[in-house]
Amino acid sequence: MGEQRHGGRLIADQLVAEGVDALFTLTGGHISAIYDGCKDVGIRVIDVRHEQAAAHAADAYGRLTFRPGVAAVTAGPGVTDAITGVTNAYYANSPMVLLGGRNPLALEGMGALQDAPQIELLRPVTKRADTALETRRLREVLGYAFRDALSPRMGPTYVDLPMDVLMTPVDSDHVVGVADQRFTVGPGPDPDAVAAAAALLAGAEHPVIVSGSGTYWAQAWEELDQLATIAQLPVYVNGMSRGILPSAHPHLLGLTRKQALRQADVVLALGVDFDFRLGYGRPPSYGDDVKVIHVDPQADKVGHNRAVEFGIVSDVGAFLRALLRHDATLGRSGPTAWLTGLRDDEAGRADARAAAATSDASPVHPLRFAHEVAKWVDPDAIVIGDGGDIVAHTAGQVRVEHPGHWMDPGPFGCLGVGAPFAMAAKHVHPDKQVLVVYGDGSFGFNGMEFESAVRQDLPFVGIVGNDGAWGEMKAFHERVYGADGMVAQDLSQATGYERMVEALGGHGERVERPEQIGPALDRAVESGVPALVNVIMDRDFRRESAAAYGA
């Protein structure tokens, strides 16, 4: 006879086997057995004030570790509250596992407390959704959830956990083991297609690399560096690819992307989606005759929204390694006129932006805000963008030096990720500076999580670009309907977000002049507790953006 273990302990045992060291959660009776199991095996339980935050934190854990983050939430409203965070992870291809409590099987269909059609709700936004029906099979079911969360493209999975299945003790000798059914080598490219792609790139006059999240998830930054250097190719990044090459890399460009894509004759698209961020891959964002080499491990993503010259179903890293074997074909002895011209244009645009970032005005100009943040932040910091316009301004100036050190919601555009992402980042990297750049609107989504961070000693710094409005949406509304009769677009700059953080046990400051930003951030770090700097900005400045149109 083996040791008697309840279902919550079996869940915890499997989490340990998967390399998970933290569980993000909000307490609920349906899942109490999981906490008991985590206590027994030493998994850290980080509890939050809203289930959406637990899911966001698990998403960030997955992005930072390349292992699924795990969130556990109670039945009914606990699960439905978490769905937004799960959906954000789904569109960002972040590996995570959501564990959801459920009414006891013995009460199925009787109207139990917090009963809900959870599997049906989660199935459209997960890669797999299962119900565990037997205690001794819990580790097996959870093993499948981890397997599918990690298979290309990665993403969230869900396991429904009936309360009686979790609480029932079973003989550990009778527990069903986890089958070794996981892929060990990702999909590889066709050799002939790789050779043809190499020839096409070698013959291009205006070639461009666009590197998306797929390159990050493949951990292929060294291969990307080698290809860009050998073939003298300009590289533009989006999604989780930010930081995949250091900011001073001679082939990494950013300010000239629109121009380069319109003039390109060949685009090598690595792990990207041709969605609103890349003009859907169509004119006028691209020339009519551009030839695209699209590489992605998921077949139905290749060539979506546009025709491609070569659609290659492959892990991005495997493709790049195969392509680099054609270095004799691809190699160029020095920068081309195309690359040199883009670099010169990039430098001119950077100078123009720098001039705009020197304003001493009070309230603070958004570009000066971004400049001060970029000047202050540590080169090894993890920076999280949680907002609209202010994040766009800041993202353009903050130098990201390491893979995974810039995080934002991703293509789902979900506000509220700031504090949950920061808590996960501080758990994974306790010695790194963690900074959240907030809009005043986005801060309101999960601002209470500063209390969670204070209570669990997870210090980070937040800075709010406070323009007293839903800035990006206000600009859209004004362009379409005019400045008169502005409805549901304004917030109040008098709101003391920093005082709220102080009341929750953190440190807070209000700043109204640009030269005060750096010293305030210094004091925030020195406080040793979660901190917020509330910067009052020019509420009349408008950034041109088509994001509200989805164009």
C-alpha positions in Angstrom: 0.0 0.0 0.0 1.3 3.4 -0.9 0.7 6.8 0.8 -2.8 8.2 0.8 -2.9 11.4 -1.2 -5.8 13.6 -2.0 -6.3 15.2 -5.4 -4.9 18.5 -4.5 -1.6 16.9 -3.5 -1.5 15.0 -6.8 -2.0 18.3 -8.7 0.9 19.8 -6.7 3.1 16.7 -7.4 2.6 17.2 -11.1 3.3 20.9 -10.9 6.7 20.1 -9.3 7.3 17.5 -12.1 6.7 20.2 -14.6 9.2 22.6 -13.0 6.5 25.0 -11.7 7.5 26.8 -8.5 4.6 29.3 -8.1 0.8 29.1 -8.3 -1.2 32.3 -8.9 -4.6 32.3 -7.4 -7.6 33.9 -5.5 -8.9 31.7 -2.8 -12.1 29.6 -3.1 -13.4 26.6 -1.3 -13.6 24.5 -4.5 -9.8 24.6 -4.8 -8.6 24.5 -1.2 -7.2 21.0 -1.6 -4.7 22.4 -4.2 -3.3 24.9 -1.6 -2.9 22.1 0.9 -0.9 20.1 -1.7 1.2 23.1 -2.7 2.1 23.7 1.0 3.3 20.1 1.3 5.6 20.3 -1.7 6.9 23.8 -1.3 5.2 25.6 -4.3 4.9 29.3 -3.6 1.2 30.4 -3.6 0.9 34.0 -4.8 -2.7 35.2 -4.2 -4.3 38.2 -5.8 -7.4 40.3 -5.5 -9.1 39.4 -8.8 -8.9 36.2 -10.8 -8.1 38.1 -14.0 -4.9 39.2 -12.3 -4.1 35.5 -11.5 -4.4 34.6 -15.2 -2.3 37.6 -16.3 0.4 36.6 -13.8 0.5 33.1 -15.1 0.7 34.5 -18.7 3.8 36.5 -17.7 5.4 33.6 -15.9 5.1 31.6 -19.1 6.6 34.4 -21.2 9.6 34.7 -18.9 10.4 31.0 -18.2 9.2 29.2 -21.3 7.3 26.9 -18.9 3.6 27.2 -18.5 2.5 29.5 -15.7 -0.3 28.1 -13.6 -3.4 29.9 -12.1 -6.0 28.3 -10.0 -9.4 29.9 -9.5 -12.6 28.8 -7.9 -15.8 27.7 -9.7 -18.3 29.9 -11.5 -17.4 33.6 -11.3 -13.8 32.7 -10.5 -13.4 31.0 -13.8 -15.4 33.6 -15.7 -13.3 36.4 -14.1 -10.1 34.6 -15.4 -11.3 34.2 -19.0 -10.0 37.6 -20.0 -6.5 36.8 -18.9 -6.7 33.4 -20.5 -7.8 35.0 -23.8 -5.0 37.5 -23.7 -2.5 34.6 -23.3 -4.2 32.8 -26.2 -3.6 35.6 -28.6 -0.1 36.1 -27.3 0.7 32.4 -27.6 1.8 32.3 -24.0 2.0 28.9 -22.4 -0.2 28.7 -19.3 -2.5 26.3 -17.5 -5.7 27.4 -15.8 -7.1 25.1 -13.1 -10.8 25.8 -12.4 -12.8 24.5 -9.5 -16.1 22.9 -10.2 -19.1 21.7 -8.3 -18.9 18.1 -7.0 -19.8 15.5 -9.6 -22.2 14.1 -7.2 -24.2 17.3 -7.5 -23.9 17.6 -11.3 -27.1 19.2 -12.8 -28.7 19.9 -9.4 -28.0 23.7 -9.3 -24.9 23.6 -7.0 -23.3 26.8 -5.9 -21.3 28.6 -8.6 -22.2 26.0 -11.2 -21.4 27.2 -14.8 -20.7 25.7 -18.3 -16.9 26.2 -17.8 -15.6 23.9 -20.4 -17.9 25.4 -23.0 -16.8 28.9 -22.0 -13.0 28.1 -22.1 -12.9 25.9 -25.2 -12.8 28.8 -27.8 -9.8 30.5 -26.1 -7.7 27.5 -25.1 -5.8 24.8 -26.9 -7.3 22.1 -24.8 -10.1 22.0 -22.2 -10.6 18.9 -20.1 -12.6 17.8 -17.0 -10.8 15.5 -14.5 -13.4 12.8 -13.7 -11.3 10.5 -11.5 -8.8 11.4 -8.7 -6.2 8.7 -9.7 -6.0 10.2 -13.2 -5.4 13.8 -12.2 -1.7 13.8 -13.0 -2.4 12.2 -16.4 -5.0 14.9 -17.3 -2.7 17.7 -16.1 0.2 16.2 -18.0 -1.8 16.5 -21.2 -2.7 20.1 -20.4 1.0 20.9 -20.0 1.9 19.0 -23.2 -0.6 21.0 -25.3 0.3 24.3 -23.7 3.9 23.8 -24.9 3.3 22.5 -28.3 3.7 25.0 -31.2 2.1 27.5 -31.3 2.1 27.5 -27.5 -0.9 28.8 -25.6 -3.3 28.3 -22.6 -5.0 25.1 -21.6 -7.8 24.5 -19.0 -8.6 21.7 -16.6 -12.0 21.6 -14.8 -11.5 20.1 -11.3 -14.7 18.9 -9.6 -14.4 19.4 -5.8 -15.0 15.8 -4.9 -12.3 14.7 -7.3 -9.8 17.1 -5.6 -10.7 16.1 -2.1 -10.8 12.3 -2.4 -7.8 10.5 -1.1 -6.3 7.7 -3.2 -3.5 5.2 -2.8 -0.4 6.7 -4.5 0.5 3.3 -5.9 -2.8 3.5 -7.9 -2.2 6.9 -9.5 -2.0 6.8 -13.3 1.4 8.0 -14.4 2.0 10.7 -17.0 2.6 9.2 -20.5 5.7 10.4 -22.2 3.9 11.7 -25.2 5.4 15.1 -25.8 7.2 16.3 -28.9 11.0 16.5 -28.6 11.8 18.1 -31.9 9.6 20.8 -33.4 8.5 20.9 -37.0 11.4 21.4 -39.4 11.5 23.1 -42.9 11.6 21.4 -46.3 15.3 21.6 -47.5 14.3 22.6 -51.0 12.1 25.5 -49.7 15.0 26.7 -47.6 17.4 26.7 -50.5 14.9 28.6 -52.6 14.3 31.1 -49.8 18.1 31.6 -49.5 18.4 32.3 -53.3 15.5 34.8 -53.1 17.0 36.7 -50.2 20.4 36.7 -51.9 19.0 38.2 -55.1 16.8 40.9 -53.4 17.7 44.5 -53.6 15.5 45.7 -50.7 15.2 42.7 -48.4 13.7 43.0 -44.9 13.3 40.7 -41.9 10.3 41.1 -39.7 10.7 39.0 -36.5 7.6 38.3 -34.4 6.9 36.4 -31.2 7.6 33.1 -32.9 11.3 33.9 -33.0 11.2 34.6 -29.2 9.3 31.4 -28.4 11.8 29.4 -30.5 14.6 31.1 -28.5 16.3 31.8 -31.8 18.0 35.1 -31.1 21.5 33.9 -31.8 20.4 32.5 -35.2 18.7 35.8 -36.0 21.8 37.7 -35.1 23.9 35.5 -37.4 21.6 35.8 -40.3 21.3 39.5 -40.1 25.0 39.9 -39.9 26.0 37.5 -42.6 23.3 38.6 -45.1 23.4 42.3 -44.1 19.7 42.5 -43.6 17.6 45.1 -41.7 15.6 43.6 -38.9 12.3 45.0 -37.5 10.6 43.3 -34.5 7.2 43.2 -32.9 5.5 41.3 -30.1 7.8 39.3 -27.8 10.6 39.8 -30.3 11.4 43.2 -28.7 14.8 42.8 -27.0 15.7 39.7 -29.1 18.6 41.8 -30.4 20.3 44.4 -28.2 19.3 48.0 -28.9 22.6 48.9 -30.4 22.7 46.0 -32.8 23.7 47.4 -36.2 20.9 45.7 -38.1 18.1 46.4 -35.7 15.9 49.3 -36.9 12.5 50.6 -35.7 11.6 54.1 -36.8 11.7 53.3 -40.5 9.5 50.1 -40.6 6.6 51.6 -42.6 9.0 53.0 -45.2 11.0 49.8 -45.4 8.0 47.5 -45.8 6.5 49.7 -48.6 9.8 49.6 -50.5 10.8 46.0 -49.8 11.0 43.5 -52.6 11.5 40.5 -50.3 10.2 40.2 -46.7 11.3 37.3 -44.5 8.5 37.0 -41.9 9.5 35.0 -38.9 6.8 33.9 -36.6 4.6 36.9 -37.2 0.9 37.4 -37.8 -0.1 39.6 -40.7 -2.7 41.4 -38.5 -3.4 45.0 -37.7 0.1 45.5 -36.4 1.6 44.7 -39.8 -1.0 46.3 -42.1 -2.6 42.9 -42.7 0.3 42.2 -45.1 -1.5 44.2 -47.9 -1.1 47.4 -49.8 -0.6 50.3 -49.1 1.5 48.9 -46.2 3.4 46.8 -48.7 4.3 47.1 -52.3 2.2 45.3 -54.9 5.0 43.1 -56.0 6.7 42.2 -52.7 7.6 38.6 -52.3 7.1 37.1 -48.8 8.8 34.1 -47.1 6.5 33.3 -44.2 7.8 30.9 -41.6 5.6 29.6 -38.7 5.1 26.3 -36.9 1.3 26.5 -37.3 0.2 25.7 -40.8 -3.0 27.8 -40.8 -1.1 30.9 -39.8 1.1 30.8 -42.9 -0.1 33.0 -45.6 -3.1 34.3 -43.6 -4.3 37.6 -45.1 -1.9 37.6 -48.0 -0.3 35.5 -50.7 3.3 34.3 -50.0 6.1 33.2 -52.2 7.2 30.5 -49.8 5.0 29.4 -46.9 7.2 27.3 -44.7 5.7 25.3 -41.8 8.6 25.1 -39.3 9.9 26.1 -35.9 11.6 29.4 -36.5 14.8 28.3 -34.9 15.0 25.2 -37.1 14.4 27.2 -40.2 17.1 29.8 -39.4 19.6 27.1 -38.6 18.8 25.5 -42.0 19.0 28.8 -43.8 22.4 29.6 -42.2 23.8 26.5 -43.9 23.4 28.5 -47.1 25.8 31.2 -45.9 27.8 31.1 -49.1 24.7 32.1 -51.0 23.5 34.7 -48.5 26.7 36.3 -47.5 27.4 39.9 -48.3 30.8 41.5 -47.6 29.4 44.7 -46.2 26.3 46.9 -45.7 24.3 47.4 -48.9 23.1 50.8 -50.1 19.6 49.8 -49.0 20.7 49.1 -45.4 22.9 52.2 -45.2 20.0 54.4 -46.4 17.6 53.0 -43.8 20.2 53.6 -41.1 20.7 57.2 -42.2 16.9 57.8 -42.3 16.6 56.1 -38.9 19.2 58.4 -37.4 17.4 61.5 -38.8 14.1 60.4 -37.3 15.7 59.7 -34.0 17.2 63.2 -33.9 13.8 64.8 -34.7 12.1 62.8 -32.0 14.9 63.7 -29.5 14.3 67.4 -30.2 10.6 67.0 -29.4 11.5 65.2 -26.2 13.3 68.2 -24.7 10.2 70.2 -23.7 10.4 71.7 -20.2 6.7 72.4 -20.2 4.4 71.6 -17.3 2.2 69.6 -17.5 4.7 67.2 -18.9 4.8 66.6 -22.7 4.3 62.8 -23.4 7.6 62.6 -25.4 9.5 64.2 -22.5 7.9 61.7 -20.2 9.1 58.8 -22.4 12.5 60.4 -22.7 12.9 60.6 -18.9 11.7 57.1 -18.4 14.1 55.7 -21.0 17.0 57.7 -19.5 16.3 56.4 -16.0 15.5 52.7 -16.5 18.2 50.1 -15.9 19.5 48.3 -19.0 18.7 45.0 -17.4 15.2 46.0 -16.3 12.0 44.2 -17.2 9.7 46.9 -18.6 5.9 46.3 -18.8 3.7 48.4 -21.0 0.1 48.7 -19.7 -1.8 51.4 -21.6 -2.4 53.1 -25.0 -0.8 56.3 -26.2 1.7 56.6 -23.3 3.0 53.1 -23.9 3.4 53.7 -27.6 5.4 56.8 -26.8 7.5 55.1 -24.2 8.1 51.9 -26.2 9.7 53.9 -29.0 12.3 55.3 -26.6 13.1 52.6 -24.0 16.0 50.5 -25.0 15.4 46.8 -24.5 18.6 44.8 -24.2 17.5 41.3 -23.5 14.9 38.8 -24.8 11.7 38.9 -22.7 12.5 42.2 -21.0 9.7 44.1 -22.7 6.2 42.8 -22.1 2.9 44.2 -23.1 -0.6 42.6 -23.5 0.0 41.5 -27.1 -2.4 41.6 -30.0 -5.5 41.2 -27.8 -4.9 44.7 -26.5 -6.0 43.9 -22.9 -5.5 46.6 -20.4 -4.7 45.7 -16.8 -1.7 43.5 -17.2 0.7 45.8 -15.4 0.7 44.8 -11.7 0.1 41.1 -12.4 2.9 40.9 -15.0 5.2 42.8 -12.6 4.4 40.4 -9.7 5.3 37.4 -11.8 8.4 39.1 -13.1 9.6 39.9 -9.6 9.0 36.3 -8.6 11.0 34.9 -11.5 13.7 37.6 -11.4 13.8 38.9 -7.8 17.1 40.8 -8.4 16.0 42.7 -11.5 14.4 46.1 -11.6 10.8 45.8 -12.8 9.0 48.9 -14.2 5.4 49.2 -15.3 4.5 52.1 -17.6 0.8 52.9 -17.1 -1.8 55.0 -18.6 -4.2 56.6 -16.0 -7.0 54.5 -17.5 -5.1 51.2 -17.4 -4.0 51.7 -13.8 -7.6 51.4 -12.7 -8.1 47.9 -14.0 -5.9 46.1 -11.5 -4.6 48.9 -9.2 -5.7 46.9 -6.1 -3.0 44.4 -6.9 -0.5 46.8 -5.4 -1.9 45.4 -2.1 -1.1 41.9 -3.2 2.4 42.9 -4.1 3.0 44.7 -0.8 1.7 41.8 1.3 3.8 39.3 -0.5 7.0 41.4 -0.8 7.1 41.7 -4.5 8.3 45.3 -5.0 8.1 47.0 -8.4 7.8 50.5 -9.6 4.9 51.8 -11.6 4.8 55.2 -13.4 1.5 56.7 -14.7 1.4 59.0 -17.7 -1.7 60.9 -16.5 -3.4 62.9 -19.2 -6.8 62.8 -17.5 -8.4 60.8 -20.4 -8.7 57.6 -22.3 -6.2 59.3 -24.5 -6.1 57.0 -27.6 -9.8 56.6 -27.6 -10.4 60.3 -27.0 -8.3 61.2 -30.1 -10.4 58.7 -32.1 -13.7 60.0 -30.9 -12.7 63.6 -31.5 -11.6 62.9 -35.1 -14.8 61.1 -35.9 -17.4 63.1 -34.0 -15.7 66.4 -33.2 -14.6 68.0 -29.9 -18.1 69.0 -28.8 -20.1 66.7 -26.6 -17.2 64.4 -25.6 -18.8 61.4 -24.0 -17.1 58.7 -21.8 -13.6 59.8 -22.8 -12.4 61.9 -19.8 -10.9 61.0 -16.4 -9.7 63.4 -13.7 -6.1 64.4 -13.2 -7.0 65.2 -9.6 -7.4 61.6 -8.8 -4.7 60.6 -6.3 -3.5 57.3 -7.7 -0.3 57.6 -5.8 -2.2 58.2 -2.5 -4.1 54.9 -3.2 -0.9 53.0 -3.4 0.3 54.7 -0.2 -2.9 53.6 1.5 -2.3 50.0 0.3 1.1 50.0 2.0 3.3 51.2 -0.9 5.1 54.4 -1.8 3.6 57.1 -4.0 4.5 60.5 -5.4 2.8 63.0 -7.7 5.0 64.8 -10.2 4.1 67.8 -12.3 7.5 68.8 -13.9 9.7 66.7 -16.2 12.9 67.2 -14.2 11.2 65.7 -11.2 10.5 62.3 -12.9 14.0 60.8 -12.5 14.4 61.7 -8.8 10.9 60.5 -8.0 11.7 57.1 -9.7 14.9 56.9 -7.6 12.9 57.4 -4.4 10.4 54.8 -5.5 13.1 52.2 -5.8 14.8 53.2 -2.6 11.5 52.8 -0.7 11.9 49.0 -1.1 8.1 48.5 -1.5 5.7 48.6 -4.5 5.7 52.2 -5.6 3.8 54.5 -8.0 4.8 57.8 -9.5 1.9 59.7 -10.9 3.0 62.1 -13.6 0.6 64.9 -14.7 0.8 65.3 -18.5 -0.4 67.7 -21.2 -4.0 66.6 -21.8 -4.2 68.5 -25.1 -1.5 66.6 -27.0 -2.8 64.0 -29.5 -0.9 61.2 -31.1 -1.9 60.2 -34.6 -3.0 56.5 -34.4 -5.2 54.2 -36.4 -5.4 51.6 -33.6 -9.0 52.3 -32.9 -9.9 51.5 -36.4 -7.9 48.3 -36.3 -6.1 49.4 -39.4 
